[in-house]
Every structure is written in C-alpha cells, then in structure tokens.
C-alpha cells in the first residue's frame, strides 16, 4: 500500500539537525532505508517539513519509517494512505457497488 508520510520538524530540533555537517548524508540514508519513492521538502504549518511517498504492504514497517523521523528530527509524523490512478480504476466496481447500496 502506498502512503504519503507528512512530517513537521519543530524549529529547535530542525536548527540542531541542520547544524550537523552530515545532515545531508543522514537524510539520504533515512530516505534510502525507507525506500522512499520520492520526497518533497517544504513548510508544514509554518515549520520545516515535507512529504515522502513510500510503498509497503506490512503495517509493521510503519515503525521503521517513522522512528528515524521521531528520534533524529523530533518530527510530528502522519501516514496518509493514497492511490494511484490505476488503483482508483481497479476500485471502480467497489465504488459502483457502494453507490448502488448507499447512494
């Protein structure tokens, strides 16, 4: 299942992380270990943060993805399940059945 991982880094822990000369290396290692499909960095609610796209089928992998962000960056982390257009197309019959039953 594909997720968007939304994360927000508090100002102080973000400042401390950015002062580390190995920040870029650590970030690349974290993204590699979580097998990120892509990552976008921006402000989230006025603080440093971003969105990382990951794909995994075992819910136990949530911990391995979230913990580096929690422990290293003290980030708030949210997992948002998402679909590709192909996934939505496969859902067509289930959507039609729900509309028939509930719509």
C-alpha positions as CSV (number, residue, x, y, z in Angstrom):
1,X,0.0,0.0,0.0
2,X,1.2,3.5,-0.8
3,X,1.4,6.2,1.8
4,X,2.3,9.8,1.9
5,X,4.3,10.4,5.1
6,X,3.7,14.0,6.2
7,X,6.2,15.3,8.7
8,X,6.8,18.5,10.5
9,X,10.0,19.3,12.3
10,X,10.0,21.7,15.3
11,X,12.2,24.7,14.9
12,X,14.8,23.9,17.6
13,X,15.4,20.3,16.6
14,X,15.4,21.4,13.0
15,X,18.1,24.0,13.7
16,X,20.2,21.5,15.6
17,X,19.9,18.9,12.8
18,X,20.9,21.5,10.1
19,X,24.0,22.5,12.1
20,X,25.3,18.9,11.7
21,X,27.7,18.9,8.7
22,X,26.5,15.3,8.0
23,X,22.8,16.4,7.8
24,X,22.6,15.7,4.0
25,X,24.2,12.3,4.3
26,X,21.9,11.3,7.2
27,X,18.9,12.5,5.3
28,X,19.9,10.4,2.2
29,X,20.4,7.4,4.4
30,X,17.0,7.7,6.0
31,X,15.3,8.1,2.7
32,X,17.2,5.1,1.3
33,X,16.4,2.9,4.2
34,X,12.7,3.7,4.0
35,X,12.8,3.1,0.2
36,X,11.2,6.4,-0.5
37,X,9.7,6.7,-4.0
38,X,10.0,10.5,-3.8
39,X,10.4,13.2,-1.2
40,X,9.3,16.8,-1.1
41,X,10.5,19.3,1.4
42,X,8.6,22.4,2.2
43,X,7.0,24.2,5.2
44,X,4.2,22.4,7.0
45,X,2.1,24.6,9.3
46,X,4.8,27.2,9.2
47,X,7.7,24.9,10.2
48,X,10.2,22.8,8.3
49,X,8.7,19.6,7.0
50,X,7.7,17.7,3.9
51,X,6.0,14.8,2.2
52,X,7.6,11.4,1.5
53,X,6.0,8.7,-0.7
54,X,6.6,5.1,0.4
55,X,5.0,1.8,-0.6
56,X,4.8,-1.2,1.6
57,X,2.3,-4.0,2.4
58,X,3.2,-4.8,6.0
59,X,1.9,-2.4,8.7
60,X,4.9,-3.3,10.9
61,X,7.1,-1.2,8.6
62,X,5.4,1.9,9.8
63,X,7.7,1.9,12.8
64,X,10.9,1.6,10.8
65,X,9.8,4.6,8.7
66,X,8.6,6.8,11.5
67,X,11.2,6.2,14.2
68,X,14.1,7.9,12.4
69,X,11.9,11.0,11.9
70,X,10.8,10.9,15.6
71,X,14.2,10.2,17.1
72,X,16.5,12.2,14.9
73,X,14.4,15.2,14.0
74,X,11.7,15.1,16.8
75,X,9.2,15.4,13.9
76,X,5.4,15.0,14.0
77,X,4.6,12.2,11.6
78,X,1.4,11.3,9.8
79,X,0.8,8.4,7.4
80,X,-1.8,9.1,4.8
81,X,-2.9,6.1,2.6
82,X,-3.2,7.1,-1.1
83,X,-4.0,5.5,-4.5
84,X,-2.5,5.9,-8.0
85,X,-4.9,6.4,-10.9
86,X,-4.6,2.7,-11.7
87,X,-5.6,1.8,-8.1
88,X,-8.7,4.0,-8.4
89,X,-9.6,2.4,-11.7
90,X,-9.4,-1.1,-10.1
91,X,-11.7,0.2,-7.4
92,X,-14.4,1.1,-10.0
93,X,-16.6,-2.0,-9.3
94,X,-16.4,-1.5,-5.5
95,X,-17.3,2.2,-5.9
96,X,-20.3,1.3,-8.2
97,X,-21.5,-1.2,-5.6
98,X,-21.2,1.3,-2.8
99,X,-23.1,3.9,-4.9
100,X,-25.8,1.3,-5.7
101,X,-26.1,0.3,-2.0
102,X,-25.7,3.7,-0.3
103,X,-26.1,6.4,-2.9
